[in-house]
Each structure stands twice: as structure tokens, then as C-alpha cells.
């Protein structure tokens, strides 16, 4: 069976830049091949607030992504010196939603990205995650149970293991996958025109 494996992170700025491209991919190819969202784990387990140097580096990075992709960013986040840039809570939230409804994982990921980058909301906080779960029309009690379950934590670790097995070191990464072979369609940001060429070529060479 053919599957598109999308490795991303809710707090990866290039993944936010790639969000409109993923929407086009689903619109054009979702009927032919399912899209599975896997978590990349950009900064997992961070415990200390970002320092001044990190804020400058990350801000410059965001500005570059904004210029390259046109996606909106709220740079007032960098006024918060106490912010801890830990991606684990948001990644685990996507896994919990994926366990609830496979098809809801990508829209939920995009809502996390918009909340973090565009709206300056702290998606490391569980109360913010619950608001976004509710906004996506999902059951918050079911989500909370899954979010705090050992199964979701282990499934997140499995995502990271698959990432490592495939040698993925950056995000976004889109993999065309079958039971016997994996083919990188894009590693890092690319526009829809270029990604679609790679997908079309992969679909032609890969049996359904």
C-alpha cells in the first residue's frame, strides 16, 4: 500500500511555512494515497528558558521563513524571556489526536502551528492544547485521557524511532512509502510545483 509519510513538528518554522503546500498536497493527492503525519521531535525535553542568543538566532530564522514562504509570524513572542521551547507537549498532542481520528491529525497540526506562529499562543501549555482540541471539534475528555496515557507517549517515541531509521534529520520531510521501499519526495521546504512533480513521478513508478 502506498502512503505519504509527512514528518513535521508543530514548533518547526519551516513546517509552518510548508503548511499551505501540505494543504495542496492533500487536496490533489489525498484521494489517491493517504497522508500519515509523524512527529519529528525538533526540540524535545528542553527545560530551560531560551536565552538572548537563542532568541536572536530563532527570530532571524523565523524572518527568513516568513520572507521565503509568506506565512504570518507574530514576533512579540520574543519579548517573553521565560518561554521554554519544548516541542514534546505539542508533538504528544498530535499523536493523541491521531489516535482519536487519523484524518484529524493534519488539520490539528496546522491549527497548532497557526496558534504558535501567527497568534503567539503558548502551545506547550495543556490549557492551550485543550482549547485547540475543542476548536477542532474533538472531545477534550477523550483527548486528555490519551494525552496522559503511556500509549501516546510510547507512540511518540515510535515516531522518533521511525524518523531515525529513515535517516531524517530535518523537517518538513515528505516520504513516499510502500511495504518494500521508501522514497524521499522533499527534504526541507519546497513549493507545491516542485513537490507535485516528485509525487507524480513516484506515483507512476509505484504500484497502487
N, C-alpha and C positions, 0 to 999 in steps of 0.2 A: 504494500500500500504506500502511495506517495503522500508525504507530509511536508509542509513547510515549518521548519523549526525556527522560531524567532527568539533569539537570545537578547534580552534587554534588561534594563534596570530602571525603576521608577525615578531614581535620582541621578541618572546619566543625562547630561545636557544634550549630547548628540542623539540620544534616543528620543528626547523631546523634539529635537529638530527633525527627526525621521518619522514622527507620528503621522503627519499628513500623507507621507509616502506609504506607510503601512495601511492607512485607510484606503488608499487607491488600490493597493495590492489585494486587500480583502474584497473590494468591490469588483475587481476584474477577474480574480482567480479563486475567490472563496468557494464558488460553485464547483470548481474542478478539483481542488485539493484543500484539505483542512489546514488551518494555521494553528500550531501549538505554541503557546507563549511560555518560555522558560526564563527563569531569573538568572541574571549574570552575577550579581553579588559584587557591585563596584567597590563599596566601602562597607564591609560588614564587621560589626563588633567594635566600631570606634567608640571610645568612651570619653575622650577629652574634647572640649570645645575647640573649634578651629581658631588658629592663631592669626595674627595680622598678615603674615606671609602667605598663608593658605588662602585667606580671603582675597588678597590681591591676585594670586595666581588663578583662583577659580573664577573670580569676576572677569578677568581678561579672557578666560576660556569661554565663559558664557557670552561675552560680547562678540567673540569670533563666531560662535554658533548662531547667534542672532543675525549677524551680518550675512552669513552663508546661507541660512535657511529661511529667514524672515519670521521665525517664530517669536512670539512676545515673551519678554522676561521682565520681572519686577526686581530691580537691583537693590531695593531697600532692604532685602534680606541681609545684606552685608553690614547693615547697621547693628545687627544682633550678634554681639561678640560671644554670647554664651551658647550659640547654636552648636549642637553635636551632630556632625554629618554622618549618621549611621543609617545605612540603607536597609539593614536587616528587617526592621518592623514593616516597611512598605513592601519589601520582597515577600515576606511571610504573608502579608495581607493578600497579595496577588495569588499566592498558592492556595490560600483558604478559599478565595472566590473561585478559583479554577476547580477546586474540589466540589464547590456548590453547583457551578454551572460552567462547563468548559467554554461555551461561547461567550460568556460574560467576562472572561479574563482580559482580553484585549481592550474592550471599552473601559473596564475598570482601571487598567494600567494607564490608559490615556487620561482618565479623569484624575488620577494621582499626579501625573506629570503636569497637567494644567494647573492643578491646585498648588503644586510646589513652585513651578517656574513662573507661571503667569500671575497667580493670585497671592503669592507669598504666604502660603499656609504651611504649617509645620506637620508634615505627614509622617514624622517619627512619633507623633502622639496618637495614642489609641482613640481618643475622642474625635480627632480629625478623621481618622480612618473610618470610624463608625458613621460619621456624617456623610462621607463619600459612599459608603456601602448603601446607606439609606437613599442617597440621591440617585444611585444606580438601580433602585427598585428591588434591592436584595434584602433578605431577612437578617436583621442585625443580631438577633439571638443565635441563629444558626451560625452566622459568621463568627461571633465571639467564641462559640464552642470550638469551632475548627481552628481559629486563630491561636487559641491557647492549647491546642492539642499537640501531643507528641507526634502525631501523624503528619501534621502540617510542617512541623519543624524538620522531621526526617525527610519529607518530600522536598523541602527546600535544599537540604544537603544533597539529595539525589540530583537536583537541577545543577548544583555546583559540580558534582562528580561528572555528569554528562558533559558539561562545559569543559572540564579538564581533559576528559577522554578525547574530545574532538579538537583539543588544542586551541580553543578560543581564548583570546587574550584581550579583545576589545569589543565594544558594543556601539551601535547595534550590529548584530551579525545575523544573516538570514541563510539558513541551510536547507537545501533540497534533500530530503531524506527518503530512503526506501529501506526495506529489511536487509538489504545487502550492501548499500553504498550511501555515502553522504557527500554532497557537493556544495561547496560554498558559493552562494549566489551574490552576496555582498558582504564585505567585511569593513565595517565603518559606514559612515554616511554616504549615500548616493541618491540621486534623484530618481523619480519613477521611470523615466525614459530608459535609463541605463539598467535599472534593476529588472524592468519588464523584459528587456532583451535577453538577460541571463535566465529569467524564468521561462520564457518561451523556448529557448534553446534546451533547457533542462526537461521541460515537458515533452518536447519532441523526441528526445533521446531516452526517455524513461517510460516504460510501460505503465499503464494505469493499474 
